[in-house]
Amino acid sequence: MEFRLSDEEAAFQAAVRRFGDRVLRPHERAIDAEGRIPDEVLRAMAELGLLAMPVPTEYGGMGASAVLTELAAEEIGRGDFSMATAVFFLLEAGWGYLLSKHGTEEAKREVLPPVCRGEAFLGIATTEPTGGSDLANLRTTARRDGAEFVLHGEKAFVSGVEEAKRLGGGHLTLAKSSAGGFDFLYVPTRTSGVATQRFENMGRMGISTGGLTYSDVRVPERYLVGAEGKGFECAMEGFSVARTFVSAACIGAAERALETGRAYIRERRAFGQPLGKFEAIQFELVDLWTQVEAVKWQCRRAAWLLDTYPLKGDPSHRSEVDLAVASVKLTAPPIAFECVKRVMMWFGAAGYTKDVGLELGFRGIMSYLVGAEGGLNIMRIILGRELLGKEFLPYK
Ligand SMILES: Cc1cc2nc3c(=O)[nH]c(=O)nc-3n(C[C@H](O)[C@H](O)[C@H](O)COP(=O)(O)OP(=O)(O)OC[C@H]3O[C@@H](n4cnc5c(N)ncnc54)[C@H](O)[C@@H]3O)c2cc1C
């Protein structure tokens, strides 16, 4: 067992932290206010190799391990507290990795290099207006027609709809297959028959969330990801990866909140002494730090498991990965939210202002409590299934 980062990992972590401090922090308020990540920020990320970083080098990525990607996600969550850059980063890392693993050679050569250069966006479209948790009952259909698939249906609350239209790119899209089961298809947003709609969110404003409507959308078979009819398993594999990076971004944001709070309670005085001397506040800091530290190592272990076991390998490994990922996705967003909330309260009235900036994290992290990348109860269902067996699933 080795808990220390390797020299290479520590140097990379330091480089991404510098990028977060010098590039993301100065831009985060504008990212939130203007509703997009500036092109120069994306260019800087591409130069550092941060875009879709687990994608193998032959497709333009850096072939990074899940552990290295996890470390980067922590730093990006710490750098842009609104979480918008973290979302952009982790979607491309998770779903870029999945496409590189299960896509056709032609699709990988066509789609991944521009994503890694920041010239196209890649995301995921599973949720529909009728719901996102119960994916087995989704309604979008994919009918095979010769060497094409014809898509009909509607997706909702999808991240990056505007980015994929503006930059190019698209979403890995889950649909009911005419072959039985589900197909997982890369659908470029600029395809004829695809319409987008932007939703007005309360946070992480720098990346759009919206709807996608498919009317007679023809997708070539080279865009099929995984085997025909086996798309559900493929999507679930991608969620394991993306949820690990979501959790890492939340941990980075939690650490940022605690750093901000720790500096403040050393200086701010009440009743003749620094706030940090009052145990009511000092012990809150200690308890929160302890929980963040625990979930951070839980998250790094989840990433290590992703690197160590091929996801589709031995079922006992599959179960170990599911337990690790679901438990970290269950704990990281709530503890990050709690850190931000508590630190806001240490700041008193100032915590409620935009000047202090804690509200950016408050609004951004909330997206992971309401459901992005799977609701907390869905994590509990996965954990219950693994701990008790499939016969204890709360539905048929
Ligand atoms: C900012 C943001 C960005 C998003 N980006 C994407 C994206 O890029 N692509 C995409 O496909 N989706 C995206 N989503 C959607 C996300 O995946 C869904 O919100 C999530 O899957 C939950 O689906 P739902 O919102 O339809 O809630 P529902 O499925 O309607 O569930 C509502 C609530 O009930 C709970 N619940 C559901 N079933 C059970 C059960 N059996 N037992 C107990 N509780 C249950 C859920 O946990 C949730 O709290 C995004 C969401 C947000 C907020």
The ligand as a MOL file (V3000), in Angstrom:
LIG
                    3D

  0  0  0     0  0            999 V3000
M  V30 BEGIN CTAB
M  V30 COUNTS 53 58 0 0 0
M  V30 BEGIN ATOM
M  V30 1 C -26.9010 20.9110 -13.7400 0
M  V30 2 C -27.2650 19.5540 -14.2570 0
M  V30 3 C -26.5790 19.0290 -15.3500 0
M  V30 4 C -26.9370 17.7890 -15.8790 0
M  V30 5 N -26.2450 17.2880 -16.9550 0
M  V30 6 C -26.6600 16.1380 -17.5460 0
M  V30 7 C -26.0450 15.6490 -18.7370 0
M  V30 8 O -25.0480 16.1970 -19.2080 0
M  V30 9 N -26.5610 14.5740 -19.3480 0
M  V30 10 C -27.6550 13.9210 -18.8480 0
M  V30 11 O -28.0850 12.9330 -19.4510 0
M  V30 12 N -28.2580 14.3300 -17.7020 0
M  V30 13 C -27.7900 15.4250 -17.0520 0
M  V30 14 N -28.4030 15.8810 -15.8970 0
M  V30 15 C -29.5580 15.1820 -15.3970 0
M  V30 16 C -29.2430 14.2120 -14.2590 0
M  V30 17 O -28.6030 13.0750 -14.7550 0
M  V30 18 C -30.5840 13.8970 -13.5930 0
M  V30 19 O -30.9620 15.0520 -12.8580 0
M  V30 20 C -30.5460 12.7000 -12.6740 0
M  V30 21 O -30.2720 11.5160 -13.3640 0
M  V30 22 C -31.9030 12.5630 -11.9280 0
M  V30 23 O -32.9450 12.5490 -12.8550 0
M  V30 24 P -34.1810 13.5690 -12.6880 0
M  V30 25 O -33.6330 14.9310 -12.4900 0
M  V30 26 O -35.0830 13.3360 -13.8340 0
M  V30 27 O -34.8750 13.1440 -11.3560 0
M  V30 28 P -35.8490 11.8890 -11.1410 0
M  V30 29 O -35.3010 10.6820 -11.8100 0
M  V30 30 O -37.2210 12.3120 -11.4670 0
M  V30 31 O -35.7070 11.7240 -9.5750 0
M  V30 32 C -36.1750 12.7590 -8.6750 0
M  V30 33 C -35.6410 12.4890 -7.2990 0
M  V30 34 O -36.1160 11.2170 -6.8390 0
M  V30 35 C -35.0150 10.4040 -6.4770 0
M  V30 36 N -35.3230 9.0060 -6.8560 0
M  V30 37 C -35.5590 8.5340 -8.0970 0
M  V30 38 N -35.7950 7.2190 -8.0490 0
M  V30 39 C -35.7080 6.8580 -6.7410 0
M  V30 40 C -35.8590 5.6290 -6.0350 0
M  V30 41 N -36.1020 4.4830 -6.6860 0
M  V30 42 N -35.7490 5.6350 -4.6910 0
M  V30 43 C -35.4900 6.7890 -4.0260 0
M  V30 44 N -35.3410 7.9790 -4.6170 0
M  V30 45 C -35.4340 8.0160 -5.9690 0
M  V30 46 C -33.8130 10.9320 -7.2410 0
M  V30 47 O -32.5810 10.6410 -6.6020 0
M  V30 48 C -34.1200 12.4240 -7.2450 0
M  V30 49 O -33.6890 12.9960 -6.0310 0
M  V30 50 C -27.9990 17.0740 -15.2980 0
M  V30 51 C -28.6660 17.5810 -14.1770 0
M  V30 52 C -28.2890 18.7970 -13.6460 0
M  V30 53 C -28.9860 19.3090 -12.4370 0
M  V30 END ATOM
M  V30 BEGIN BOND
M  V30 1 1 1 2
M  V30 2 1 2 3
M  V30 3 2 2 52
M  V30 4 2 3 4
M  V30 5 1 4 5
M  V30 6 1 4 50
M  V30 7 2 5 6
M  V30 8 1 6 7
M  V30 9 1 6 13
M  V30 10 2 7 8
M  V30 11 1 7 9
M  V30 12 1 9 10
M  V30 13 2 10 11
M  V30 14 1 10 12
M  V30 15 2 12 13
M  V30 16 1 13 14
M  V30 17 1 14 15
M  V30 18 1 14 50
M  V30 19 1 15 16
M  V30 20 1 16 17
M  V30 21 1 16 18
M  V30 22 1 18 19
M  V30 23 1 18 20
M  V30 24 1 20 21
M  V30 25 1 20 22
M  V30 26 1 22 23
M  V30 27 1 23 24
M  V30 28 2 24 25
M  V30 29 1 24 26
M  V30 30 1 24 27
M  V30 31 1 27 28
M  V30 32 2 28 29
M  V30 33 1 28 30
M  V30 34 1 28 31
M  V30 35 1 31 32
M  V30 36 1 32 33
M  V30 37 1 33 34
M  V30 38 1 33 48
M  V30 39 1 34 35
M  V30 40 1 35 36
M  V30 41 1 35 46
M  V30 42 1 36 37
M  V30 43 1 36 45
M  V30 44 2 37 38
M  V30 45 1 38 39
M  V30 46 1 39 40
M  V30 47 2 39 45
M  V30 48 1 40 41
M  V30 49 2 40 42
M  V30 50 1 42 43
M  V30 51 2 43 44
M  V30 52 1 44 45
M  V30 53 1 46 47
M  V30 54 1 46 48
M  V30 55 1 48 49
M  V30 56 2 50 51
M  V30 57 1 51 52
M  V30 58 1 52 53
M  V30 END BOND
M  V30 END CTAB
M  END
